[in-house]
């Protein structure tokens, strides 16, 4: 059995994969601050929300702390941490997160991003300095820093211990060296973002990072069959419009999409509605959990009232600390 968690972490990203191997992969982190509300405090709000299933459930105001979230589920170590790209809403709280979970492997890109915190008030410069420190360590350091490109293969992420295909089922679709080089030239690092396809129990889950148009041109030219008709898409750039094309949805056609948090006027609802593609937002559901076992994908949401509006037969799962939304 594998479980995926898409956490409600303000306007940032944090996704967690509990692999059937026992490994834990975390993709990006946000809101990992010791002073943030605990998971239990965040859940205390859930029963108060009473709006329609397509309305504004206002869960963005009640973010979870990834550290509290994971430790409350008995997760105290992380096998790999993937930083999709160097935006602060993807590495917010990185320093304390690494101190808590001691990831063994750290996936990074060879970006040349620089940041000036002189006028920065939203994020902590210590996280940026910690990230830069990780990048200067030697190859044999702990964690092991890896810079991987489209099509890469290696032990444990998509090969088993004997070098045969499988492992944790993570296939890297982007970036390419060219995408990283071009991002460094123009200073827009969305197109050097990791895009990861996760395969497990015959299902395909696509993690979009903050990938932009050039990334999707590459993916459709080189990995079209891999992404066509995926089961679940974690929308690139949290589902924001971002002045981009969403024509890739004509191929990807996800059975379900998860959006992160953003102001409603900034989310590309129209791109999904036009194609009649279903989606759920963190603002509606709180944290989102997917349980994959024996080919079945069960979707669970933290917000009880959203679950009730969407499925009158919902029930509470003690395993996932969330309410049943439906099966894919």
Secondary structure, DSSP 8 states (H G I E B T S, - for coil): -EEEEE---TTS--EEEE-TTS-EEEE-B----TTS--HHHHHTTGGG----TTS---GGGS---HHHHHHTTT----SEEE--SS-GGGBTTHHHHHHHH--SEEE----------TT--SS-HHHHHHHHHHHTS-TTSSSEEE---TT---BTTTB-TTS-B-TT-EEEEE--HHHHHHHHHHS-GGGG--EEEEEETTEEEEE-TT--HHHHHHHHHHSHHHHTT-SEEE-GGGGB-TT---TTHHHH--SEEEE----GGGB-HHHHHHTT--EEEHHHHSSEEEEEETTEEEEEES-HHHHHHH-TT--EETTTTEEEEEE-
